[in-house]
Structure formats: structure tokens, C-alpha cells
């Protein structure tokens, strides 16, 4: 599996620019059909809007790219929106920016800034993740040891998964294959030999991009 970046969640970001309302809807998708269904759903919901412009990117290599200006001057909406997705190297994502015209014309440059800005703001607020296959490490801790676990994870910028609180704490972390040995050594050193990790199954995980 190839690694790729996408948005953390689906989301909506709303802003006003010179009395026009720009609403950016973003959704994770895996097919062109799914992307178009989402675009059509937004168009149906916001049928009174002046424009519902869109851009989407699909495939681990970002091979499928589509845009629509939906009545705005050519090149002022869909392409700027797509450019933001490309600049962030995001894929398997669709963006729709709905515009309710407020009576003040923005001009070509203003439109480009508004549509690109709406997507950029949405990406920033929603957040991004890297989707990749990593090796699992199973770790068992006492509750006292677990209180320090976040400090150790912060050193390696690791997330924890499937944490279970029973008589002790059982959790999983995932790291790149080449990092398994150094991470295990670091864990043992951090806990002065009282905690060791066990290599577990690999998994496709989503790592937040900070």
C-alpha cells in the first residue's frame, strides 16, 4: 500500500467575504461516483445559492482530478480550489464551495482568493492525516506507568490505539518498520527495563499531521 495524505474528518467551514457567504464542504471519498454524489447533494441542498463550485482528487497517486466553476468566470473557482488540495498533497477528498452572492463583485483575483481561501481555511480547521501501513507494538503497563506514557509518546510523536483499562493498561502503538527496534529500545530505557513492547500485527493507520 502506498502512503497518502487526506483530511482528518468531513467538515464544513463558513465565512463572509464582502457580503458574499462562502461555505466550504469537505468530504473523504474513494471513488468519482461518491464525489459526484456529494457534489449533487450539496447542489440540491443549496439550490438557492448562486454557485456550488467543486474540486476533487482521487487515487493514492492523485491521478484523478476534476473541477467545476459552476457559472463563475472560467478558472476563478474550481482550479484555485484544486490547487490548494494539490499544494497540501491531499487525495481521496472532495471540496464544494457554495457561494451566496452579497451584491459586491469581487473581480477575478478576488474570486480566486476567496475560493482558494475557503478551501485552505477548511483544511486548516479540519486537519490532515497521513494514511500508511505501520508495524504494531503491544505494550502492557501498570496504571502508575501509564501516567508517564504520554511523555514517552511525545518524544516519538506517537499516537496510541485500542487502549484497554483492566487490572493494568494494554495499548498499541504503530511505527514505521525501520523504527521498531529503536522505539522498543527507547521504551525499555524510559521505564528502566520494567516495560517491554511486543511486536504485533501491522495495520493501516491514520497519523495526524501537526
LOLO-493764 format. One line per field, with one value per atom (N, C-alpha, C): residue in one letter; chain; x negated, y negated, z negated; atom name. Coordinates in Angstrom, 1 decimal, m for minus. Example, Ala and Ser with C-alpha at 12.3 -4.5 7.8 and 13.67 -1.06 7.14 Angstrom:
BEGIN
nuse	[a;a;a;s;s;s] .
lodren	[A;A;A;A;A;A] .
X	[m13.2;m12.3;m13.2;m12.8;m13.7;m12.9] .
Y	[5.7;4.5;3.3;2.2;1.1;0.0] .
Z	[m7.8;m7.8;m7.8;m7.1;m7.1;m7.9] .
lodo	[N;CA;C;N;CA;C] .
***
This chain:
BEGIN
nuse	[x;x;x;x;x;x;x;x;x;x;x;x;x;x;x;x;x;x;x;x;x;x;x;x;x;x;x;x;x;x;x;x;x;x;x;x;x;x;x;x;x;x;x;x;x;x;x;x;x;x;x;x;x;x;x;x;x;x;x;x;x;x;x;x;x;x;x;x;x;x;x;x;x;x;x;x;x;x;x;x;x;x;x;x;x;x;x;x;x;x;x;x;x;x;x;x;x;x;x;x;x;x;x;x;x;x;x;x;x;x;x;x;x;x;x;x;x;x;x;x;x;x;x;x;x;x;x;x;x;x;x;x;x;x;x;x;x;x;x;x;x;x;x;x;x;x;x;x;x;x;x;x;x;x;x;x;x;x;x;x;x;x;x;x;x;x;x;x;x;x;x;x;x;x;x;x;x;x;x;x;x;x;x;x;x;x;x;x;x;x;x;x;x;x;x;x;x;x;x;x;x;x;x;x;x;x;x;x;x;x;x;x;x;x;x;x;x;x;x;x;x;x;x;x;x;x;x;x;x;x;x;x;x;x;x;x;x;x;x;x;x;x;x;x;x;x;x;x;x;x;x;x;x;x;x;x;x;x;x;x;x;x;x;x;x;x;x;x;x;x;x;x;x;x;x;x;x;x;x;x;x;x;x;x;x;x;x;x;x;x;x;x;x;x;x;x;x;x;x;x;x;x;x;x;x;x;x;x;x;x;x;x;x;x;x;x;x;x;x;x;x;x;x;x;x;x;x;x;x;x;x;x;x;x;x;x;x;x;x;x;x;x;x;x;x;x;x;x;x;x;x;x;x;x;x;x;x;x;x;x;x;x;x;x;x;x;x;x;x;x;x;x;x;x;x;x;x;x;x;x;x;x;x;x;x;x;x;x;x;x;x;x;x;x;x;x;x;x;x;x;x;x;x;x;x;x;x;x;x;x;x;x;x;x;x;x;x;x;x;x;x;x;x;x;x;x;x;x;x;x;x;x;x;x;x;x;x;x;x;x;x;x;x;x;x;x;x;x;x;x;x;x;x;x;x;x;x;x;x;x;x;x;x;x;x;x;x;x;x;x;x;x;x;x;x;x;x;x;x;x;x;x;x;x;x;x;x;x;x;x;x;x;x;x;x;x;x;x;x;x;x;x;x;x;x;x;x;x;x;x;x;x;x;x;x;x;x;x;x;x;x;x;x;x;x;x;x;x;x;x;x;x;x;x;x;x;x;x;x;x;x;x;x;x;x;x;x;x;x;x;x;x;x;x;x;x;x;x;x;x;x;x;x;x;x;x;x;x;x;x;x;x;x;x;x;x;x;x;x;x;x;x;x;x;x;x;x;x;x;x;x;x;x;x;x;x;x;x;x;x;x;x;x;x;x;x;x;x;x;x;x;x;x;x;x;x;x;x;x;x;x;x;x;x;x;x;x;x;x;x] .
lodren	[A;A;A;A;A;A;A;A;A;A;A;A;A;A;A;A;A;A;A;A;A;A;A;A;A;A;A;A;A;A;A;A;A;A;A;A;A;A;A;A;A;A;A;A;A;A;A;A;A;A;A;A;A;A;A;A;A;A;A;A;A;A;A;A;A;A;A;A;A;A;A;A;A;A;A;A;A;A;A;A;A;A;A;A;A;A;A;A;A;A;A;A;A;A;A;A;A;A;A;A;A;A;A;A;A;A;A;A;A;A;A;A;A;A;A;A;A;A;A;A;A;A;A;A;A;A;A;A;A;A;A;A;A;A;A;A;A;A;A;A;A;A;A;A;A;A;A;A;A;A;A;A;A;A;A;A;A;A;A;A;A;A;A;A;A;A;A;A;A;A;A;A;A;A;A;A;A;A;A;A;A;A;A;A;A;A;A;A;A;A;A;A;A;A;A;A;A;A;A;A;A;A;A;A;A;A;A;A;A;A;A;A;A;A;A;A;A;A;A;A;A;A;A;A;A;A;A;A;A;A;A;A;A;A;A;A;A;A;A;A;A;A;A;A;A;A;A;A;A;A;A;A;A;A;A;A;A;A;A;A;A;A;A;A;A;A;A;A;A;A;A;A;A;A;A;A;A;A;A;A;A;A;A;A;A;A;A;A;A;A;A;A;A;A;A;A;A;A;A;A;A;A;A;A;A;A;A;A;A;A;A;A;A;A;A;A;A;A;A;A;A;A;A;A;A;A;A;A;A;A;A;A;A;A;A;A;A;A;A;A;A;A;A;A;A;A;A;A;A;A;A;A;A;A;A;A;A;A;A;A;A;A;A;A;A;A;A;A;A;A;A;A;A;A;A;A;A;A;A;A;A;A;A;A;A;A;A;A;A;A;A;A;A;A;A;A;A;A;A;A;A;A;A;A;A;A;A;A;A;A;A;A;A;A;A;A;A;A;A;A;A;A;A;A;A;A;A;A;A;A;A;A;A;A;A;A;A;A;A;A;A;A;A;A;A;A;A;A;A;A;A;A;A;A;A;A;A;A;A;A;A;A;A;A;A;A;A;A;A;A;A;A;A;A;A;A;A;A;A;A;A;A;A;A;A;A;A;A;A;A;A;A;A;A;A;A;A;A;A;A;A;A;A;A;A;A;A;A;A;A;A;A;A;A;A;A;A;A;A;A;A;A;A;A;A;A;A;A;A;A;A;A;A;A;A;A;A;A;A;A;A;A;A;A;A;A;A;A;A;A;A;A;A;A;A;A;A;A;A;A;A;A;A;A;A;A;A;A;A;A;A;A;A;A;A;A;A;A;A;A;A;A;A;A;A;A;A;A;A;A;A;A;A;A;A;A;A;A;A;A;A;A;A;A;A;A;A;A;A;A;A;A;A;A;A;A;A;A;A;A;A;A;A;A;A;A;A;A;A;A] .
X	[m0.8;0.0;m0.9;m0.5;m1.2;m0.7;m1.6;m1.2;m0.5;0.5;1.1;1.7;1.9;2.5;3.9;4.8;6.1;6.6;7.8;8.4;8.7;8.6;8.8;10.3;11.2;12.7;13.4;14.7;15.5;15.8;16.0;16.3;16.8;17.3;17.9;17.3;16.9;16.3;17.0;17.5;18.4;17.7;17.6;17.1;17.7;17.6;18.2;17.1;17.2;16.2;16.9;16.8;17.5;19.0;19.6;21.1;21.5;20.6;20.9;20.6;21.4;21.2;20.5;19.4;18.7;18.7;19.4;19.4;18.6;17.6;16.8;17.2;17.6;17.9;16.8;16.3;15.2;15.6;15.3;15.6;14.6;14.3;13.4;14.2;13.6;14.3;13.3;13.8;12.9;13.2;14.2;14.5;15.1;15.0;15.5;17.0;17.7;19.1;19.5;18.8;19.0;18.8;17.8;17.5;18.6;19.1;20.2;21.5;21.7;23.0;23.0;21.8;21.7;21.9;21.3;21.5;22.9;23.6;25.0;25.9;25.5;26.3;26.2;25.0;24.8;25.6;25.6;26.3;27.8;28.3;29.7;30.1;29.2;29.5;29.4;28.5;28.3;28.6;29.8;30.3;30.5;30.7;30.9;29.5;28.4;27.1;26.8;26.0;25.6;24.6;23.8;22.8;22.5;22.2;21.7;20.5;19.3;18.1;17.4;16.7;16.2;14.8;14.1;12.8;12.6;12.1;11.8;10.6;9.9;8.7;8.9;8.5;8.7;7.4;7.2;6.2;4.9;4.2;3.0;2.0;2.0;1.0;1.6;2.8;3.5;3.8;4.2;4.3;5.6;6.7;7.9;8.2;8.4;8.6;9.7;10.7;11.8;12.2;12.6;13.0;14.3;15.0;16.2;16.3;16.4;16.6;18.1;19.0;20.4;20.9;20.6;21.1;20.2;19.2;18.3;17.4;16.7;15.8;14.8;14.5;13.7;12.3;11.9;10.6;10.6;11.7;11.7;12.1;12.6;13.1;12.6;13.0;12.6;11.1;10.4;8.9;8.2;8.5;7.9;8.2;9.4;9.7;8.8;8.7;7.9;6.4;6.0;4.6;4.2;5.2;5.0;4.9;5.7;5.7;4.3;3.9;2.6;1.4;1.5;0.4;0.2;1.4;1.3;1.1;1.0;0.8;1.9;3.2;4.3;5.0;5.5;6.2;7.4;8.2;9.4;10.3;10.4;11.1;11.9;13.1;13.8;14.1;14.0;14.4;15.5;16.5;17.5;17.6;17.5;17.6;18.9;19.9;21.2;21.1;21.5;21.5;22.9;23.2;24.4;23.9;24.3;23.8;24.4;23.5;23.9;24.1;23.9;24.1;22.9;21.7;20.5;19.6;19.3;18.5;17.0;16.4;15.0;14.0;14.4;13.4;12.7;12.0;11.3;10.3;9.5;8.5;9.1;10.2;10.9;11.6;12.2;12.8;11.8;10.7;9.6;9.2;9.0;8.5;9.6;10.9;12.0;12.2;12.2;12.4;11.3;10.0;8.9;8.8;9.1;9.0;10.0;11.2;12.2;11.8;11.1;10.6;9.4;8.5;7.4;7.8;8.8;9.3;9.9;10.7;11.3;10.3;9.2;8.2;7.5;7.2;6.5;7.4;8.7;9.6;9.9;10.1;10.4;9.2;8.1;6.8;6.6;5.4;4.9;4.3;4.4;3.8;3.0;2.0;1.2;1.7;2.2;2.7;1.5;1.1;0.0;0.1;m0.7;m0.7;m2.0;m1.7;m2.8;m2.8;m4.0;m4.1;m3.5;m2.8;m2.2;m3.2;m3.1;m3.8;m2.8;m2.6;m1.7;m2.5;m1.9;m2.5;m1.6;m2.1;m1.3;m1.9;m1.1;m1.6;m0.8;m1.4;m0.6;0.0;1.0;1.6;0.6;m0.3;m1.4;m2.3;m2.6;m3.5;m2.8;m1.5;m0.7;m0.6;m0.7;m0.7;m1.9;m3.0;m4.1;m4.2;m3.2;m3.3;m3.2;m2.3;m2.2;m3.5;m4.3;m5.6;m6.5;m6.5;m7.4;m6.8;m5.5;m5.0;m5.3;m5.3;m5.5;m6.9;m7.9;m9.3;m9.3;m8.5;m8.4;m7.3;m6.4;m5.2;m4.3;m4.0;m3.2;m1.8;m0.9;0.5;0.7;1.6;2.0;3.3;3.5;4.7;5.2;6.5;7.1;6.8;6.6;6.2;7.3;7.0;7.9;7.5;8.4;8.1;8.7;7.9;8.3;7.6;7.0;6.2;4.9;4.5;3.5;3.9;3.0;3.4;2.7;3.5;2.9;3.2;2.2;2.3;1.5;1.7;0.9;0.4;m0.8;m1.3;m1.7;m1.9;m2.3;m3.4;m4.4;m5.6;m6.0;m6.8;m7.4;m8.3;m8.5;m9.2;m10.6;m11.3;m12.7;m12.8;m11.7;m11.7;m11.4;m11.0;m10.6;m11.7;m12.9;m14.0;m14.3;m14.6;m14.9;m13.8;m12.5;m11.4;m11.3;m11.5;m11.5;m12.6;m13.8;m14.9;m14.6;m14.0;m13.7;m12.7;m11.7;m10.6;m11.2;m12.1;m12.8;m13.6;m14.3;m15.2;m14.4;m13.3;m12.4;m11.9;m11.5;m11.0;m12.0;m13.3;m14.4;m14.3;m13.8;m13.8;m12.5;m11.6;m10.4;m9.2;m9.4;m8.3;m9.0;m8.5;m8.9;m7.7;m8.0;m6.9;m7.0;m5.9;m5.9;m5.4;m6.2;m5.8;m4.4;m3.5;m2.1;m1.9;m0.6;m0.3;m0.4;m0.7;m0.8;0.7;0.8;2.2;2.1;3.1;3.2;3.7;3.0;3.4;3.4;4.0;4.1;3.3;2.2;1.4;1.7;2.1;2.4;1.1;1.3;0.2;0.4;m0.6;m0.5;m1.2] .
Y	[1.2;0.0;m1.3;m2.2;m3.5;m4.4;m5.2;m6.2;m7.4;m8.0;m9.2;m10.1;m11.3;m12.3;m12.6;m12.8;m13.2;m14.1;m14.5;m15.3;m14.4;m14.9;m14.1;m13.6;m14.5;m14.2;m15.0;m14.7;m15.5;m16.8;m17.9;m19.1;m20.2;m21.3;m22.5;m23.7;m24.7;m25.9;m27.1;m28.0;m29.1;m30.5;m31.3;m32.7;m33.7;m34.9;m36.0;m36.9;m37.1;m38.0;m39.0;m40.3;m41.4;m41.1;m40.7;m40.4;m39.1;m38.5;m37.2;m36.1;m35.1;m34.0;m32.8;m32.3;m31.2;m30.0;m28.9;m27.7;m26.6;m26.2;m25.1;m23.8;m22.8;m21.5;m20.5;m19.7;m18.8;m17.4;m16.4;m15.0;m14.1;m13.0;m12.0;m11.0;m10.7;m9.8;m8.9;m7.8;m6.8;m6.5;m7.2;m7.0;m8.3;m8.4;m9.5;m9.6;m8.4;m8.4;m8.9;m8.6;m9.1;m10.6;m11.1;m12.5;m13.3;m12.8;m13.4;m13.4;m12.3;m12.2;m13.3;m13.5;m14.5;m15.9;m16.2;m17.5;m17.7;m16.7;m16.8;m17.0;m16.4;m16.5;m17.9;m18.5;m19.9;m20.9;m20.6;m21.4;m21.4;m20.2;m20.0;m20.7;m20.6;m21.3;m22.8;m23.3;m24.7;m25.2;m24.8;m25.1;m26.6;m27.3;m28.8;m29.6;m28.9;m29.5;m30.0;m31.0;m31.4;m30.5;m29.8;m28.9;m27.8;m26.6;m25.5;m24.9;m25.5;m25.2;m24.0;m23.2;m22.0;m21.6;m20.8;m20.2;m18.9;m17.9;m16.6;m16.0;m15.2;m14.5;m13.0;m12.1;m10.6;m9.8;m8.8;m7.8;m8.1;m7.0;m7.2;m8.0;m8.0;m8.9;m10.2;m10.5;m11.7;m11.8;m10.6;m10.5;m11.1;m11.1;m11.7;m13.0;m14.0;m15.4;m16.0;m16.6;m17.2;m18.6;m19.5;m20.8;m21.3;m22.2;m22.9;m24.3;m25.3;m26.7;m27.0;m26.1;m26.2;m27.7;m28.2;m29.5;m30.7;m30.5;m31.6;m31.8;m32.9;m33.1;m32.0;m31.5;m30.3;m30.5;m29.5;m29.5;m30.2;m30.8;m31.6;m30.8;m29.5;m28.8;m27.4;m26.5;m25.1;m24.9;m25.5;m25.3;m25.8;m27.1;m27.5;m26.6;m26.0;m25.1;m23.8;m23.3;m22.1;m22.4;m23.6;m23.9;m23.8;m24.2;m24.1;m22.6;m21.8;m20.4;m19.8;m20.2;m19.7;m20.2;m21.4;m22.0;m21.3;m20.8;m20.1;m18.6;m18.2;m16.8;m15.9;m16.4;m15.7;m14.9;m13.7;m12.9;m12.2;m11.6;m10.9;m11.9;m13.1;m14.2;m15.0;m15.5;m16.4;m17.7;m18.8;m20.1;m20.8;m21.3;m22.1;m23.4;m24.5;m25.8;m26.5;m26.6;m27.2;m28.7;m29.5;m31.0;m31.6;m32.3;m33.2;m34.6;m35.1;m36.5;m37.6;m38.5;m39.5;m40.9;m41.0;m42.2;m43.0;m42.6;m43.3;m42.3;m42.7;m41.9;m41.9;m40.7;m40.6;m40.7;m40.5;m40.5;m39.2;m38.9;m37.6;m37.3;m38.2;m38.0;m37.8;m38.5;m38.4;m37.0;m36.6;m35.3;m34.1;m34.2;m33.2;m33.1;m34.3;m34.3;m33.8;m34.1;m33.7;m32.2;m31.6;m30.2;m29.4;m29.8;m29.1;m29.2;m30.4;m30.7;m29.9;m29.7;m28.9;m27.5;m26.9;m25.5;m25.5;m26.4;m26.5;m26.6;m27.4;m27.6;m26.3;m25.6;m24.4;m23.3;m23.2;m22.2;m22.4;m23.7;m24.1;m23.7;m24.0;m23.8;m22.3;m21.6;m20.2;m19.3;m19.7;m18.9;m17.8;m17.4;m16.4;m15.1;m14.0;m12.8;m12.1;m11.4;m10.5;m9.1;m8.5;m7.1;m6.2;m5.3;m4.4;m3.1;m2.1;m0.8;m0.9;m0.5;m0.5;0.7;1.0;2.1;1.8;2.8;2.6;3.0;2.3;2.7;2.7;3.9;4.1;3.8;3.0;2.6;2.7;3.4;3.6;2.7;1.9;1.0;1.1;0.8;0.6;m0.8;m1.1;m2.5;m3.6;m3.3;m4.3;m4.5;m3.4;m3.6;m4.3;m4.1;m4.7;m6.2;m6.7;m8.1;m8.9;m8.1;m8.7;m8.4;m7.5;m7.0;m8.2;m9.2;m10.3;m11.0;m11.1;m11.8;m11.1;m9.8;m9.0;m9.1;m8.9;m9.0;m10.4;m11.4;m12.8;m12.9;m12.1;m12.2;m11.6;m10.6;m10.0;m10.5;m11.3;m11.8;m10.7;m9.8;m8.6;m8.7;m8.1;m8.0;m6.6;m6.5;m5.2;m4.7;m3.4;m2.8;m1.7;m1.5;m0.3;m0.2;m1.3;m1.2;m0.6;0.4;1.1;1.0;0.6;0.4;1.5;2.4;3.6;3.5;4.7;4.6;3.8;3.7;2.8;2.2;1.5;0.9;1.6;2.0;2.6;1.6;1.3;0.4;0.8;0.2;0.4;m0.9;m0.9;m2.0;m1.4;m2.3;m1.9;m2.7;m2.1;m2.8;m2.3;m3.1;m2.6;m1.4;m0.5;0.8;0.5;m0.5;m0.7;m1.3;m1.8;m2.4;m1.4;m0.2;0.7;0.9;1.3;1.6;0.4;m0.8;m2.0;m2.4;m2.2;m2.6;m1.6;m0.3;0.7;0.4;0.1;m0.2;m1.4;m2.4;m3.7;m3.4;m2.6;m2.3;m1.6;m0.6;0.2;m0.8;m1.7;m2.6;m3.6;m4.1;m5.0;m4.5;m3.2;m2.5;m1.7;m2.0;m1.3;0.2;0.7;2.2;2.8;2.1;2.6;2.8;2.2;2.3;2.7;3.7;4.1;4.2;3.9;4.0;5.3;5.7;6.9;6.5;7.0;6.7;7.4;6.6;7.1;7.0;7.1;7.1;5.7;5.7;4.4;3.9;2.6;2.1;0.8;0.5;m0.8;m1.7;m2.8;m3.7;m5.1;m6.0;m7.4;m8.3;m8.9;m9.6;m11.1;m11.8;m13.3;m14.0;m15.0;m15.8;m17.2;m17.5;m18.7;m19.8] .
Z	[0.0;0.0;0.0;0.8;0.9;m0.3;m0.7;m1.7;m1.0;m1.7;m1.1;m2.2;m1.9;m2.8;m2.5;m3.5;m3.2;m4.4;m4.4;m5.5;m6.7;m7.9;m9.1;m9.2;m8.9;m9.0;m7.9;m7.7;m6.9;m7.7;m7.0;m7.8;m6.9;m7.6;m7.0;m7.6;m6.8;m7.3;m6.5;m7.3;m6.7;m6.9;m5.9;m6.1;m5.2;m5.6;m4.7;m4.2;m2.9;m2.2;m1.4;m1.8;m1.1;m0.9;m2.0;m2.0;m1.3;m0.6;0.0;m1.0;m1.1;m2.0;m1.3;m1.8;m1.2;m2.2;m1.8;m2.7;m2.0;m2.7;m2.1;m2.8;m2.0;m2.5;m2.0;m2.9;m2.5;m3.0;m2.1;m2.5;m1.9;m2.7;m2.2;m1.3;m0.2;0.8;1.4;1.9;2.5;4.0;4.6;6.0;6.6;7.9;8.6;8.4;8.4;8.2;6.9;5.8;4.5;4.4;5.1;5.1;5.8;6.9;7.7;6.9;6.2;5.4;4.3;3.7;2.7;3.3;4.4;5.1;5.4;5.9;6.3;5.0;4.0;2.7;2.2;2.3;1.8;2.7;4.0;5.0;4.7;4.4;4.1;2.8;1.8;0.5;0.6;1.4;1.6;3.0;3.4;4.7;4.9;3.8;3.9;4.0;3.8;3.8;5.3;5.4;6.7;7.4;6.7;7.2;6.2;6.8;6.0;6.7;6.5;7.2;6.5;7.3;6.7;7.3;6.5;6.9;6.2;6.8;6.1;6.7;5.8;6.1;5.6;6.5;6.1;6.4;5.7;6.0;5.2;4.8;4.0;4.6;6.0;6.7;7.2;6.7;7.1;8.6;9.2;10.6;11.2;10.4;10.9;10.3;11.1;10.7;11.5;10.9;11.6;10.9;11.7;11.1;11.8;11.2;11.8;11.2;12.2;11.8;11.5;12.0;11.8;12.0;13.1;13.5;13.2;12.3;12.0;13.3;13.5;14.6;14.7;15.9;16.0;15.3;14.5;13.9;12.5;12.1;10.9;9.6;9.8;8.6;8.5;9.4;9.3;9.3;10.3;10.4;9.1;8.6;7.4;6.2;6.1;5.1;5.2;6.4;6.7;6.3;6.7;6.4;4.9;4.1;2.6;2.2;2.7;2.4;2.9;4.1;4.6;3.8;3.4;2.6;1.2;0.7;m0.6;m0.3;1.0;1.4;0.8;0.8;0.3;1.5;1.2;2.1;1.4;2.3;1.8;1.0;1.6;0.9;2.0;1.6;2.5;1.7;2.4;1.8;2.6;1.9;2.6;1.9;2.6;2.0;2.6;1.7;2.0;1.8;2.8;2.6;2.7;1.7;1.8;2.0;3.2;3.6;2.7;2.3;1.4;2.0;3.4;4.0;4.4;3.9;4.3;5.1;6.3;7.2;6.7;6.8;6.3;7.3;8.6;9.7;9.7;10.8;11.0;9.9;9.5;8.5;7.1;6.9;5.6;5.5;6.6;6.6;6.4;7.1;6.9;5.4;4.8;3.4;2.5;2.8;2.0;2.0;3.2;3.3;2.8;3.2;2.7;1.1;0.7;m0.8;m1.6;m1.0;m1.7;m1.9;m0.9;m1.0;m1.9;m1.8;m2.7;m4.2;m4.4;m5.8;m6.3;m5.5;m5.8;m6.1;m5.3;m5.5;m6.9;m7.2;m8.4;m9.6;m9.5;m10.7;m10.9;m9.8;m9.8;m10.2;m9.6;m9.9;m8.9;m8.8;m7.8;m8.5;m7.8;m8.3;m7.2;m7.6;m6.7;m6.9;m5.8;m5.9;m5.4;m6.3;m5.9;m6.7;m6.2;m6.9;m7.8;m9.0;m10.0;m10.8;m11.5;m12.4;m13.7;m14.3;m15.7;m16.8;m17.9;m19.1;m20.2;m20.9;m22.0;m23.3;m24.2;m25.4;m26.6;m27.6;m28.9;m30.0;m30.7;m31.7;m33.0;m34.1;m35.3;m35.2;m36.0;m36.0;m36.3;m37.2;m37.5;m36.3;m35.6;m34.5;m33.3;m33.2;m32.2;m32.4;m33.6;m33.8;m33.2;m32.9;m32.3;m30.8;m30.3;m28.9;m27.9;m28.2;m27.2;m27.0;m28.1;m28.0;m27.0;m27.2;m26.3;m24.8;m24.6;m23.3;m22.6;m23.4;m22.9;m22.3;m22.9;m22.4;m20.9;m20.7;m19.3;m18.5;m19.0;m18.3;m17.9;m18.8;m18.6;m19.1;m18.4;m18.9;m19.5;m20.5;m21.0;m20.5;m20.3;m19.8;m20.6;m20.6;m21.2;m22.7;m23.4;m24.8;m25.7;m26.5;m27.4;m28.8;m29.7;m31.1;m31.9;m32.3;m33.1;m34.4;m34.8;m36.0;m35.8;m34.5;m34.1;m32.8;m32.1;m30.8;m29.6;m28.7;m27.5;m26.3;m25.5;m24.4;m23.2;m22.1;m20.9;m20.4;m19.8;m19.0;m17.7;m16.7;m15.4;m14.9;m14.3;m13.8;m12.5;m11.8;m10.5;m10.8;m9.9;m10.1;m10.6;m10.0;m10.4;m11.8;m12.3;m13.7;m14.8;m14.5;m15.5;m16.6;m16.1;m17.1;m18.0;m17.3;m18.2;m19.1;m18.7;m19.6;m20.8;m20.5;m21.6;m22.6;m22.1;m22.9;m23.8;m23.2;m23.9;m25.0;m24.7;m25.7;m26.9;m26.6;m27.7;m28.5;m27.9;m28.6;m29.4;m28.9;m29.6;m30.9;m30.8;m32.0;m32.8;m32.5;m33.2;m33.2;m32.1;m31.9;m32.5;m33.0;m33.7;m32.7;m31.5;m30.5;m29.2;m28.5;m27.1;m26.2;m25.0;m24.0;m23.2;m22.7;m21.8;m20.4;m19.4;m18.0;m17.7;m17.2;m16.9;m15.4;m15.0;m13.6;m13.0;m11.7;m11.1;m10.7;m10.5;m10.3;m9.5;m8.7;m8.0;m9.1;m9.4;m10.4;m9.9;m10.6;m10.2;m11.3;m10.8;m11.7;m11.5;m12.6;m12.4;m12.0;m11.1;m10.6;m11.4;m12.2;m13.0;m12.3] .
lodo	[N;CA;C;N;CA;C;N;CA;C;N;CA;C;N;CA;C;N;CA;C;N;CA;C;N;CA;C;N;CA;C;N;CA;C;N;CA;C;N;CA;C;N;CA;C;N;CA;C;N;CA;C;N;CA;C;N;CA;C;N;CA;C;N;CA;C;N;CA;C;N;CA;C;N;CA;C;N;CA;C;N;CA;C;N;CA;C;N;CA;C;N;CA;C;N;CA;C;N;CA;C;N;CA;C;N;CA;C;N;CA;C;N;CA;C;N;CA;C;N;CA;C;N;CA;C;N;CA;C;N;CA;C;N;CA;C;N;CA;C;N;CA;C;N;CA;C;N;CA;C;N;CA;C;N;CA;C;N;CA;C;N;CA;C;N;CA;C;N;CA;C;N;CA;C;N;CA;C;N;CA;C;N;CA;C;N;CA;C;N;CA;C;N;CA;C;N;CA;C;N;CA;C;N;CA;C;N;CA;C;N;CA;C;N;CA;C;N;CA;C;N;CA;C;N;CA;C;N;CA;C;N;CA;C;N;CA;C;N;CA;C;N;CA;C;N;CA;C;N;CA;C;N;CA;C;N;CA;C;N;CA;C;N;CA;C;N;CA;C;N;CA;C;N;CA;C;N;CA;C;N;CA;C;N;CA;C;N;CA;C;N;CA;C;N;CA;C;N;CA;C;N;CA;C;N;CA;C;N;CA;C;N;CA;C;N;CA;C;N;CA;C;N;CA;C;N;CA;C;N;CA;C;N;CA;C;N;CA;C;N;CA;C;N;CA;C;N;CA;C;N;CA;C;N;CA;C;N;CA;C;N;CA;C;N;CA;C;N;CA;C;N;CA;C;N;CA;C;N;CA;C;N;CA;C;N;CA;C;N;CA;C;N;CA;C;N;CA;C;N;CA;C;N;CA;C;N;CA;C;N;CA;C;N;CA;C;N;CA;C;N;CA;C;N;CA;C;N;CA;C;N;CA;C;N;CA;C;N;CA;C;N;CA;C;N;CA;C;N;CA;C;N;CA;C;N;CA;C;N;CA;C;N;CA;C;N;CA;C;N;CA;C;N;CA;C;N;CA;C;N;CA;C;N;CA;C;N;CA;C;N;CA;C;N;CA;C;N;CA;C;N;CA;C;N;CA;C;N;CA;C;N;CA;C;N;CA;C;N;CA;C;N;CA;C;N;CA;C;N;CA;C;N;CA;C;N;CA;C;N;CA;C;N;CA;C;N;CA;C;N;CA;C;N;CA;C;N;CA;C;N;CA;C;N;CA;C;N;CA;C;N;CA;C;N;CA;C;N;CA;C;N;CA;C;N;CA;C;N;CA;C;N;CA;C;N;CA;C;N;CA;C;N;CA;C;N;CA;C;N;CA;C;N;CA;C;N;CA;C;N;CA;C;N;CA;C;N;CA;C;N;CA;C;N;CA;C;N;CA;C;N;CA;C;N;CA;C;N;CA;C;N;CA;C;N;CA;C;N;CA;C;N;CA;C;N;CA;C;N;CA;C;N;CA;C;N;CA;C;N;CA;C;N;CA;C;N;CA;C;N;CA;C;N;CA;C;N;CA;C;N;CA;C;N;CA;C;N;CA;C;N;CA;C;N;CA;C;N;CA;C;N;CA;C;N;CA;C;N;CA;C;N;CA;C] .
***
